[in-house]
């Protein structure tokens, strides 16, 4: 799927967002925070993953694909897996996150930055469908 409109975040924004999300993420099996030299590369990868996922959601939303369509649910699965870089949501926490994406202005702005207005609502609805179908 081609990215929707202009790119989601530029390289600097993706690194900044990725770094903000990473915090002191500790890779599995490691005994401490990520070394600074690896932190930027990880932030870039996580930021690029978010760009890809959010662009795919925006494209599905803009073309009228329903939130419960298998194509949308596949992208939401990728979103769920992306979140697992930071924590592993269960159904309840994923549902709360879905609501937070819509009800917290900071998150709505971040989600809809350079994306279609209403995408946060679409993302929430798709996440709710996913949570009830796939999570416990």
Secondary structure, DSSP 8 states (H G I E B T S, - for coil): ----SS-SS-HHHHHHHHHHHHTT---TT-SSS--HHHHHHHHHHHHHHHHHHHHHHHHHHHTT--TTSHHHHHHHHHHHHHHTTT----HHHHHHHHHHHHHSHHHHHHHHTTS-TTHHHHHHHHHHHHHHHH--
